């Protein structure tokens, strides 16, 4: 019998029926079927253990190794793991048989090419194909679905990366088997399990926070001074945990997490709202409540320590030279990328915890604390980005980081509001709407036009440059921008040195000739505001 199969009997006939562990149904005579178990705990234990072991193996494959054939080996291993844990390992829809082939072909890209763009696209394609295959072996016909339905599966796959492993760990002890191994701890057994789970999570957040803030890193290093290289352990441990989460997502989908991640409001009629199926699902989703709360509380403590350092040193301006041998400006202009990543991961942790715990008083306290402390971390990232931009000017990357900070701030406020109103089910909708709004704002502003305009303004007005910052205009970078930046590039000719002016004028004239040639052949339906403004600005150039 496959590891994921289960056997039940239909009474009164006593006929043996082979069923998936995802849905074990008890069907009373003449009554509707009801869902008793989402996934068998023993299968969840095997799946979680396999994902964790695979994370360690992934570290061995990729540690200090460039991408190559190791990507194909890892992809093949994950495909085998997902297929093995598929319910009853039953045949998938024949139209989905191309998905593992696509995953393997895409995974060979990093072994054939080194072009960063090509490698990135191949990795994304392989990941998408593996995720789709995890749905296929779980009983979902992927290829036959509409584009919108496939998009929903993509969202579920993304959510599974954040919560799939946590869900498996929570389900692993649902039958009490893990409790028997820790019976001596009595009521502290869930806390102990939560502490074990919290260790890699806290280590991962600590790694990001210490790399973002030198004062916090020094303090943590002194508090945890050990006779071995902590950085090496943290680095490899974090990689293994991240890899385990990435692998645990598809595995969790294959064994049944998609049924938890999918909200089907019309699945039950109002009169069936309190049916045994709902009760069973809610009971299953509440497994591992204490463990998850311990993890969130541990992250709260870590964030609180980091927030205290920010209040004293970053916001308070305490002498950093004496603390870490680094002046304040250098200290403050670092870490905003890492802090944005911390905020994003904290959001995934919150969503996963809410899916497991639900709305309880303990969760509300821990979640509100996490959101408020996350707000402090986000403010730290914004301050650091502002100081860095004041010293060195804008780039497209810094612009998009600023936009992401704005979106994440909106997410924190929205999560607090929905949490207090007990409407967390609307959070994904709110996040999507917020992302759409930020995208529209970014499009209206025009990143290239904004970046060039602000940098030219810095060159014209030195008071906009922070103390110790970089003066002047990076003409080479500006020349790489598109037509949106051309009006400000033309204006910059008046303030840049003669040697740079000649090079820039030559490039602008080339672009003017290209736009004029396009205008002669293109019809009125190809009108574009950026190109029109560029033509008007370039028309002011003389031909000397």
C-alpha positions in Angstrom: 0.0 0.0 0.0 1.4 3.4 -0.9 2.5 5.6 2.1 -0.3 8.1 1.4 -3.2 5.6 1.1 -5.8 4.8 3.7 -8.5 2.1 3.9 -12.1 2.6 5.2 -15.2 0.4 5.1 -18.6 1.4 3.8 -21.2 0.1 6.3 -23.3 -2.0 6.3 -21.9 -3.8 3.3 -18.4 -3.9 4.7 -16.9 -3.2 1.3 -13.3 -2.0 1.5 -12.7 1.3 -0.3 -9.2 2.7 -1.0 -9.2 6.5 -0.3 -6.8 9.4 -0.3 -5.5 10.7 3.1 -6.7 14.2 2.0 -10.4 13.3 2.3 -11.5 10.5 4.5 -15.3 10.6 4.4 -17.8 8.9 6.6 -21.1 8.5 4.8 -24.1 7.8 6.9 -26.8 5.8 5.3 -28.9 8.1 3.2 -26.9 11.2 4.5 -24.4 13.5 2.9 -20.7 12.8 3.0 -18.7 14.7 5.6 -15.0 15.5 5.7 -13.4 14.0 8.8 -9.7 14.4 8.2 -7.8 16.7 5.9 -4.5 14.7 5.8 -3.3 11.8 8.0 -0.8 13.0 10.6 1.6 10.2 9.8 1.7 11.4 6.1 2.2 15.0 7.4 5.1 13.8 9.6 6.8 12.0 6.7 6.2 15.0 4.3 7.6 17.5 6.8 10.6 15.4 7.6 11.3 14.9 3.9 11.1 18.7 3.3 13.5 19.4 6.2 16.0 16.7 5.1 15.7 18.0 1.5 16.5 21.5 2.8 19.8 20.2 4.3 20.6 18.3 1.1 19.9 21.5 -0.9 22.5 23.4 1.2 25.0 20.7 0.3 24.2 21.0 -3.4 24.4 24.8 -3.5 26.7 25.9 -0.7 29.5 28.0 -2.3 28.6 26.4 -5.7 27.5 28.4 -8.8 24.3 27.3 -10.4 24.7 24.5 -12.9 23.7 20.9 -13.1 22.8 21.1 -9.4 19.6 22.9 -10.3 18.5 20.0 -12.5 19.3 17.5 -9.7 17.4 19.5 -7.2 14.4 19.9 -9.5 14.3 16.1 -10.2 14.5 15.4 -6.5 11.6 17.7 -5.7 9.5 16.3 -8.6 10.1 12.7 -7.2 9.2 13.9 -3.7 6.0 15.6 -4.8 4.9 12.6 -6.9 5.6 10.2 -4.1 3.4 12.1 -1.6 0.6 12.5 -4.1 -2.7 11.0 -2.7 -2.6 7.3 -3.6 -0.1 8.2 -6.3 -3.0 7.9 -8.6 -2.5 8.8 -12.3 -2.8 12.5 -13.1 -4.7 14.1 -15.9 -2.9 13.0 -19.1 -2.9 16.6 -20.3 -0.7 17.5 -17.3 2.0 15.0 -18.1 4.1 17.7 -19.8 4.6 19.6 -16.6 7.5 17.6 -15.1 9.1 17.5 -18.6 8.9 21.3 -18.7 10.3 21.6 -15.2 13.3 19.4 -16.1 14.0 21.2 -19.4 13.9 24.6 -17.7 16.1 23.4 -14.9 18.8 22.6 -17.5 19.1 26.3 -18.4 21.5 27.2 -15.6 23.7 24.3 -16.7 23.8 25.6 -20.3 23.8 29.4 -19.9 25.2 32.1 -17.5 23.2 35.0 -18.8 21.6 36.3 -15.6 18.3 37.1 -17.3 18.0 33.7 -19.0 19.0 31.8 -15.8 16.4 33.8 -13.8 13.7 33.1 -16.3 14.6 29.4 -16.4 14.5 29.2 -12.6 11.1 30.9 -12.5 9.7 28.6 -15.2 11.0 25.5 -13.4 9.5 26.6 -10.1 6.1 27.3 -11.8 6.2 23.9 -13.5 7.0 22.1 -10.2 4.2 24.0 -8.4 1.7 23.1 -11.2 2.8 19.4 -11.0 2.2 19.4 -7.2 -1.4 20.4 -7.9 -1.7 17.8 -10.7 -0.6 14.9 -8.4 -3.0 16.2 -5.8 -5.9 15.7 -8.1 -6.2 19.1 -9.7 -6.4 19.1 -13.5 -4.2 22.1 -14.2 -4.0 22.2 -18.0 -7.7 22.0 -18.5 -8.4 25.0 -16.3 -9.0 28.5 -17.5 -6.3 31.2 -17.3 -8.0 32.8 -14.3 -8.2 29.5 -12.5 -4.6 28.8 -13.2 -3.8 32.3 -11.8 -5.6 31.3 -8.6 -3.5 28.2 -8.4 -0.4 30.4 -8.7 -1.5 32.5 -5.8 -2.1 29.3 -3.7 1.3 28.0 -4.7 2.9 31.2 -3.5 1.0 31.1 -0.2 2.1 27.4 0.2 5.7 28.5 0.1 5.1 30.6 3.2 2.8 28.3 5.2 3.1 24.8 3.7 5.8 23.5 5.9 4.2 25.1 9.0 0.9 23.4 8.0 2.6 20.1 7.7 4.3 20.5 11.1 1.0 21.5 12.7 -0.8 18.5 11.2 2.1 16.1 12.1 1.0 16.1 15.8 -2.7 16.1 15.3 -3.1 12.5 16.3 -1.1 13.0 19.5 1.7 10.7 18.4 4.3 13.4 18.9 3.0 14.1 22.4 3.8 10.5 23.4 7.5 11.1 22.7 7.5 14.2 24.9 5.2 13.0 27.7 7.7 13.8 30.4 7.2 17.5 29.5 3.5 17.2 30.2 1.7 20.5 29.3 5.0 22.0 28.2 5.3 19.6 25.3 3.6 22.0 22.8 5.8 24.9 24.0 8.9 22.7 23.6 7.9 21.8 20.1 7.1 25.4 19.3 10.6 26.4 20.6 12.2 23.9 18.3 10.3 25.2 15.4 11.1 28.8 16.4 14.9 28.3 16.5 15.4 28.3 12.7 12.8 31.0 12.1 14.5 33.3 14.6 17.9 32.5 13.2 16.7 33.4 9.7 15.3 36.8 10.9 18.4 37.4 13.0 20.7 36.9 10.0 18.8 39.6 8.1 18.6 42.0 11.0 22.3 41.7 11.9 23.3 42.3 8.3 21.0 45.3 8.2 22.2 46.9 11.4 25.8 46.8 12.6 25.0 47.8 16.2 22.4 45.1 16.5 24.8 42.6 14.9 27.6 43.5 17.4 25.2 43.2 20.4 23.9 39.9 19.2 27.4 38.6 18.5 28.6 39.5 22.0 25.5 37.9 23.5 26.0 34.7 21.6 29.8 34.5 21.6 30.3 30.7 21.0 33.4 28.6 20.2 32.4 28.2 16.6 31.6 30.4 13.6 28.1 31.6 14.3 27.9 33.3 10.9 28.6 30.0 9.1 26.1 28.1 11.2 23.4 30.8 10.7 24.1 31.1 7.0 23.9 27.4 6.3 21.0 26.9 8.7 19.1 29.7 7.2 19.7 28.4 3.7 18.5 24.9 4.7 15.3 26.3 6.3 14.5 28.6 3.4 15.1 25.6 1.0 12.8 23.4 3.3 10.1 26.1 3.0 10.4 26.2 -0.7 10.3 22.4 -1.0 7.6 22.1 1.7 5.2 24.2 -0.3 4.8 21.9 -3.3 4.9 18.8 -1.0 2.1 20.3 1.2 0.0 21.0 -1.9 0.5 17.4 -3.1 -0.8 16.0 0.2 -3.8 18.3 0.5 -2.8 21.9 1.7 -4.6 23.3 -1.4 -7.9 22.4 0.3 -7.0 24.6 3.2 -5.6 27.4 1.1 -8.7 27.5 -1.1 -11.7 29.5 0.3 -14.9 28.2 -1.2 -17.8 30.3 0.2 -20.4 28.4 -1.8 -19.2 24.9 -0.8 -21.8 24.8 1.9 -25.3 26.1 2.0 -26.2 28.4 5.0 -28.1 25.6 6.6 -24.9 23.5 6.5 -22.7 26.1 8.1 -22.4 24.0 11.3 -22.2 20.6 9.6 -19.6 18.1 10.8 -17.4 18.8 7.8 -16.9 22.4 8.9 -16.3 21.4 12.5 -13.7 18.8 11.4 -11.9 21.2 9.2 -11.8 23.9 11.9 -10.6 21.3 14.4 -7.8 20.2 12.0 -6.8 23.8 11.3 -6.4 24.4 15.0 -3.7 21.7 15.5 -0.4 23.2 16.6 -1.9 26.4 18.0 0.6 26.5 20.9 3.6 25.8 18.7 2.7 28.6 16.3 2.1 31.1 19.1 5.5 30.3 20.5 7.1 31.0 17.1 5.3 34.3 16.8 6.2 35.3 20.4 9.8 34.5 19.7 9.9 36.7 16.6 8.1 39.4 18.7 11.0 39.3 21.2 13.6 39.5 18.5 11.8 42.4 16.7 11.4 44.2 20.1 15.2 44.0 20.7 15.9 45.3 17.2 13.3 48.1 17.6 15.1 49.2 20.9 18.4 49.5 19.0 16.7 51.6 16.3 15.1 54.0 18.8 18.5 54.5 20.6 20.9 54.6 17.7 19.1 55.3 14.4 16.2 57.5 15.6 18.0 58.8 18.7 21.3 59.5 17.1 23.4 57.9 19.9 27.2 57.8 19.1 27.7 54.8 16.8 31.5 55.5 16.5 32.0 54.5 20.0 29.8 51.4 19.7 30.9 49.9 16.5 33.7 52.2 15.1 31.4 53.5 12.4 30.2 57.0 11.9 26.4 57.7 12.0 26.1 58.4 8.2 27.7 55.1 7.2 25.8 53.2 9.9 22.4 54.6 8.7 23.0 54.1 5.0 22.8 50.3 5.1 20.4 47.5 5.4 17.2 48.8 3.8 17.0 45.9 1.4 17.3 43.4 4.2 14.7 45.2 6.3 12.2 45.2 3.5 12.8 41.5 3.2 12.2 41.1 6.9 8.9 42.9 6.7 7.7 40.8 3.8 8.7 37.5 5.6 6.9 38.8 8.8 3.8 39.2 6.7 4.0 35.6 5.5 4.5 34.4 9.1 1.4 36.3 10.2 -0.7 34.9 7.4 0.5 31.4 8.2 -0.1 31.8 11.9 -3.6 33.1 11.4 -4.4 30.1 9.1 -3.3 27.7 11.9 -4.4 29.5 15.1 -7.4 31.5 14.1 -8.7 34.4 16.1 -7.8 33.9 19.7 -6.9 36.4 22.4 -3.3 35.2 22.6 -3.0 35.4 18.8 -4.4 38.9 18.7 -1.9 40.1 21.3 1.1 38.4 19.5 -0.1 39.5 16.0 -0.7 43.2 17.0 2.7 43.3 18.7 4.3 41.8 15.5 2.6 44.3 13.3 3.6 47.3 15.4 7.2 46.1 15.7 7.2 45.4 11.9 6.1 49.0 11.5 9.2 50.2 13.4 11.4 48.0 11.2 9.7 49.4 8.1 10.3 53.0 9.4 14.0 52.1 9.9 14.2 50.9 6.3 12.5 54.1 5.1 14.9 56.3 7.1 17.9 54.4 5.9 16.8 54.7 2.3 16.1 58.4 2.6 19.6 59.0 4.0 21.2 56.9 1.3 19.3 58.7 -1.4 20.2 62.1 0.1 23.8 61.2 -0.2 24.0 59.5 -3.5 20.8 60.4 -5.4 18.1 58.3 -7.0 18.3 55.1 -9.1 15.4 53.1 -10.5 16.2 50.3 -8.0 16.0 52.8 -5.1 12.8 54.1 -6.5 11.2 50.7 -6.6 12.4 50.0 -3.1 10.8 53.2 -1.9 7.6 52.1 -3.7 7.7 48.7 -2.0 8.2 50.3 1.4 5.1 52.4 0.7 3.1 49.3 -0.2 4.3 47.3 2.8 3.4 50.2 5.1 -0.1 50.1 3.6 -0.2 46.4 4.2 0.7 46.8 7.9 -2.0 49.4 8.4 -4.5 47.2 6.5 -3.6 44.1 8.5 -4.1 46.0 11.8 -7.5 47.2 10.7 -8.7 43.8 9.4 -7.3 42.0 12.4 -9.2 44.3 14.8 -12.4 44.0 12.8 -12.1 40.2 12.5 -12.0 40.4 8.7 -8.6 38.8 8.0 -10.1 36.8 5.1 -10.2 40.0 3.2 -6.4 40.6 3.7 -5.3 39.0 0.4 -7.9 41.1 -1.5 -6.6 44.2 0.3 -3.0 43.4 -0.4 -3.8 42.9 -4.1 -5.8 46.1 -4.3 -2.9 48.0 -2.5 -0.4 46.5 -5.0 -2.6 47.6 -7.9 -2.9 51.1 -6.4 0.9 51.4 -5.9 1.5 50.1 -9.4 -0.8 52.8 -10.8 0.9 55.5 -8.8 4.3 54.3 -10.0 3.1 54.3 -13.6 1.7 57.8 -13.2 5.0 59.1 -11.7 7.3 57.4 -14.2 10.3 56.0 -12.4 12.8 57.0 -15.1 11.4 60.5 -15.4 11.3 60.9 -11.6 14.9 59.6 -11.1 16.4 61.9 -13.7 14.4 64.9 -12.6 15.5 64.5 -9.0 19.1 63.9 -9.9 19.3 66.9 -12.1 17.7 69.0 -9.3 20.5 67.8 -7.0 23.1 68.9 -9.5 21.4 72.3 -9.9 20.9 72.8 -6.1 23.8 71.4 -3.9 21.8 72.1 -0.8 19.8 69.0 -1.7 22.9 66.8 -1.2 23.4 65.4 2.3 26.6 66.1 4.2 29.4 63.9 2.9 27.2 62.9 -0.1 28.2 62.5 -3.8 27.8 65.7 -5.8 27.4 65.9 -9.6 25.3 64.0 -12.1 26.0 60.4 -13.2 25.6 61.1 -16.9 26.5 57.5 -17.9 23.7 56.1 -15.8 21.2 58.8 -17.1 22.1 57.8 -20.7 20.9 54.3 -20.0 17.4 55.5 -19.2 14.6 55.7 -21.7 12.6 58.5 -23.4 11.0 59.5 -20.1 14.3 60.8 -18.9 15.3 62.7 -22.1 13.7 66.1 -21.2 15.7 66.2 -18.0 18.9 65.0 -19.7 18.5 67.9 -22.1 18.2 70.2 -19.2 21.3 68.6 -17.6 23.5 69.8 -20.5 23.7 73.2 -18.8 25.3 71.9 -15.6 27.6 69.0 -16.5 31.3 69.3 -17.4 32.3 69.9 -21.0 33.7 66.4 -21.6 30.5 64.7 -20.4 28.4 67.3 -22.3 29.9 66.4 -25.7 29.2 62.7 -25.1 25.7 63.3 -23.9 24.9 65.6 -26.8 26.1 63.0 -29.3 23.8 60.3 -27.7 20.8 62.7 -27.6 21.2 63.6 -31.3 21.3 59.9 -32.2 18.1 59.4 -30.3 16.5 62.5 -31.9 17.3 61.1 -35.4 15.7 57.7 -34.3 12.6 59.4 -33.0 12.2 61.6 -36.2 12.6 58.5 -38.4 9.9 56.7 -36.3 7.6 59.6 -36.5 7.7 59.6 -40.3 6.7 55.9 -40.6 4.4 55.5 -37.5 0.8 56.3 -37.6 -1.3 58.4 -35.2 -2.3 55.3 -33.2 1.3 54.9 -32.0 1.2 58.2 -30.1 3.1 58.1 -26.8 3.4 60.9 -24.3 7.0 60.1 -23.3 8.2 60.0 -26.9 6.3 63.2 -27.7 7.9 65.0 -24.8 11.3 63.6 -25.8 10.9 64.9 -29.4 9.9 68.4 -28.1 13.0 68.5 -25.8 15.4 67.2 -28.4 14.1 69.7 -30.9 15.8 72.4 -28.8 19.2 70.9 -29.4 21.4 72.8 -31.9 23.4 70.9 -34.6 26.7 72.6 -33.7 
